[in-house]
Amino acid sequence: MALKKIKNKCLKQILSKVAAVALFSAAASLVSAQDASSKLDAWLMENALGPHATGQENWEGIVAAAKEEGEVSVYTASGRIAKLVDHFQALYPGITLTVYDLGSVKTIEKTVREQDAGIFTADVVTTGNSGQVIHELLGKHRIFNYVPAHFVDRIPLENREPLLIRVNEAMTFFYNAESNPNGSPISNVWELTQEKYRGRVGIKNPMSSGSSLMGLATLVQNPEQMAAAYKRLMGEDIVLSDGVQDAGYEFVKRMLDNDIVIYKSGSKLADAAGKAGQDDAMIAMSNMTYIARNDSKGNVNAIVSDLDPVSRLVYPNFMSIGAHAPNPNAAKVLIAYLLGNPDLNLDAKLEKPYLEGASFDLLQGLAPYHDAGSVSPRSDVPLPQGGEIWDEMVGWNVSADFMWEQGPRLRDFWMIHSSQ
């Protein structure tokens, strides 16, 4: 009995010590989190960001402070920003622009991984992947919204809250105009699941491309409209496959069953669909911006502009300032530059090539994106040549909440059915 009491006493002592260690650890973590939060709030206050943004700025002072900082880094999903380096540095001498071209998925992964390790390198973060950007980055205070005060009245609320949009882009469907001189060979999206298009529809891999995943998600998030479009084509209600919950997911499954061709590169996909001299070219579910390769690469792609139920699957590319950005003033200057010259207006005369001369000086950071597949968040920027088609097309916008809640499920669904 005495031995048992001794053992119980020892056990109680051990448990007491374990509990004390756990309590100390929890307390230390709480103190650490509070300390981190206090440092972040001080940084936000110093730079008039987040809850400390006033909506008023001394722009000349910001530019002067940016030149003192001397550099700015951007994590981006778009390689076209690299085309802006020389122009930006000439406009703001003394500020070195470093571009990290990472793609949409890696932009988010790198930002999260570094910040979790206490590394704060990104001044500006710009990418799509709306669900993760809004919930994982903005929602967890890894990035902060910033709208230059002199642009607020020129940007509609939905394009600047909760996060500033750099450009709106879209996924759409390309057909080869040379192979189809009478116009689009399809009028309903469900035709792409039929036998005549087996192995003749291409997409950039949505497992590595945020824009492709958002394009699919925009279809999936509208199952009733997808079902109605099927009935208009086939004259009967759609019958769902076993285990498939609605017409949106059914479309994805049937595309995979119809041997959709998966590309690693969006530009190579656009080139494959749009190459001249083909008799039976594929249809490409592609970033609309690649229509510009008709000029640069001699492609003969055309956009399916009247597709039932939707022709334009719109997704935003956001831009923001990274938490604890080492060069916050230079980040503000770069964001303003990416929105274009304040002197740019609807009456501006812009001529191709936009990355040269007076047009470049007016468009500034918008220049590489001034094509039929991109639209500025500003209400006072003229559409590019050929961009009028944007307003003629029926468009659906991706939902950030749907992407956050259903994006992982859609990815799993794609992987499961692409392996069958």
DAHU-V921136 format. One record per residue. OMEGA is omega in whole degrees, 0 to 359 (none if undefined). NEAR is the number of other ideal C-beta (glycine too) atoms within 10 Angstrom. Layout:
# DAHU-V921136
OMEGA | NEAR
OMEGA | NEAR
This chain:
# DAHU-V921136
179 | 5
180 | 6
180 | 7
179 | 8
180 | 9
180 | 10
179 | 10
180 | 10
179 | 10
181 | 10
179 | 10
179 | 10
180 | 10
180 | 10
179 | 10
179 | 10
179 | 10
180 | 10
180 | 10
178 | 10
180 | 10
179 | 10
179 | 10
181 | 10
179 | 10
179 | 10
179 | 10
179 | 10
179 | 10
179 | 10
179 | 10
180 | 10
179 | 10
179 | 10
179 | 10
180 | 14
179 | 11
178 | 10
180 | 11
180 | 16
178 | 14
178 | 11
178 | 18
180 | 20
181 | 12
185 | 10
176 | 21
180 | 16
178 | 21
182 | 17
182 | 8
176 | 13
184 | 16
184 | 7
178 | 8
185 | 7
167 | 15
189 | 10
178 | 14
178 | 8
179 | 10
179 | 21
179 | 17
179 | 11
178 | 17
179 | 22
174 | 15
177 | 12
169 | 19
180 | 11
176 | 14
179 | 28
180 | 22
170 | 26
189 | 24
174 | 25
185 | 23
178 | 24
183 | 13
178 | 16
178 | 24
179 | 15
185 | 15
190 | 23
184 | 13
181 | 10
179 | 19
183 | 20
176 | 13
179 | 8
180 | 14
182 | 18
182 | 7
178 | 12
178 | 22
180 | 15
177 | 23
184 | 12
174 | 20
181 | 16
192 | 15
190 | 20
188 | 19
183 | 26
184 | 18
176 | 17
180 | 27
181 | 24
182 | 13
179 | 18
181 | 26
183 | 15
181 | 11
182 | 16
176 | 20
178 | 9
179 | 8
180 | 8
182 | 11
185 | 16
187 | 16
172 | 28
179 | 27
176 | 29
180 | 30
182 | 26
171 | 29
184 | 27
193 | 29
182 | 27
180 | 23
180 | 24
184 | 31
187 | 19
185 | 16
181 | 16
182 | 25
183 | 19
180 | 13
173 | 11
175 | 15
176 | 22
181 | 29
181 | 24
175 | 17
176 | 24
178 | 21
186 | 19
183 | 17
176 | 12
187 | 18
183 | 11
182 | 8
183 | 21
178 | 20
185 | 11
183 | 7
178 | 11
179 | 20
177 | 18
2 | 12
183 | 12
182 | 22
176 | 23
176 | 24
171 | 28
167 | 25
177 | 20
184 | 25
164 | 28
178 | 28
181 | 29
178 | 25
167 | 30
181 | 22
185 | 25
178 | 19
178 | 17
184 | 18
185 | 15
180 | 7
179 | 6
186 | 12
178 | 18
180 | 15
176 | 19
181 | 13
186 | 15
181 | 22
176 | 22
182 | 16
179 | 21
183 | 21
187 | 14
183 | 6
178 | 10
176 | 18
179 | 13
184 | 10
174 | 16
182 | 21
177 | 21
171 | 21
187 | 26
180 | 16
176 | 22
178 | 13
182 | 14
178 | 25
181 | 26
177 | 27
180 | 26
178 | 27
178 | 30
177 | 28
182 | 26
180 | 25
173 | 24
183 | 25
184 | 23
179 | 20
187 | 20
181 | 18
178 | 11
178 | 16
179 | 22
180 | 19
178 | 16
177 | 22
182 | 24
178 | 13
180 | 13
190 | 17
180 | 12
179 | 7
180 | 8
179 | 11
174 | 20
184 | 8
175 | 15
179 | 12
176 | 4
180 | 10
193 | 17
183 | 12
186 | 15
178 | 24
177 | 23
179 | 24
178 | 22
180 | 24
180 | 22
182 | 21
175 | 20
179 | 23
178 | 18
182 | 14
173 | 17
175 | 12
183 | 22
186 | 14
182 | 18
174 | 20
186 | 10
178 | 12
180 | 21
178 | 18
175 | 13
180 | 25
179 | 27
181 | 18
180 | 20
189 | 29
181 | 28
179 | 17
175 | 12
179 | 9
177 | 14
188 | 7
186 | 7
179 | 23
169 | 20
180 | 23
167 | 27
197 | 25
171 | 31
183 | 24
182 | 29
182 | 24
173 | 27
178 | 23
179 | 22
171 | 18
179 | 19
187 | 13
185 | 10
179 | 14
177 | 11
179 | 24
178 | 19
170 | 24
183 | 20
173 | 25
190 | 20
183 | 16
185 | 12
178 | 21
6 | 18
186 | 19
181 | 19
189 | 22
182 | 27
194 | 24
175 | 21
180 | 26
166 | 25
184 | 24
166 | 25
189 | 28
176 | 26
180 | 25
177 | 25
180 | 22
178 | 20
182 | 27
182 | 15
188 | 23
180 | 26
176 | 21
176 | 28
179 | 29
180 | 28
180 | 27
180 | 27
177 | 24
178 | 23
181 | 21
177 | 23
179 | 27
181 | 24
176 | 17
179 | 16
178 | 9
179 | 22
186 | 13
180 | 10
183 | 7
177 | 16
183 | 8
183 | 19
174 | 10
354 | 13
186 | 12
181 | 19
178 | 15
168 | 12
187 | 10
180 | 11
177 | 18
182 | 20
178 | 14
182 | 22
184 | 24
185 | 20
176 | 24
189 | 27
181 | 21
185 | 21
182 | 25
180 | 27
187 | 23
184 | 22
182 | 25
179 | 24
179 | 24
175 | 26
180 | 25
180 | 20
186 | 11
179 | 16
180 | 21
176 | 17
178 | 18
175 | 22
183 | 14
183 | 15
180 | 17
181 | 10
180 | 18
183 | 22
181 | 10
186 | 12
171 | 18
183 | 12
171 | 16
179 | 18
177 | 17
178 | 26
179 | 17
180 | 23
178 | 12
179 | 18
181 | 26
184 | 18
187 | 13
181 | 18
178 | 23
179 | 11
179 | 12
177 | 21
179 | 15
180 | 10
179 | 20
183 | 22
180 | 11
187 | 12
176 | 18
180 | 17
182 | 7
none | 7
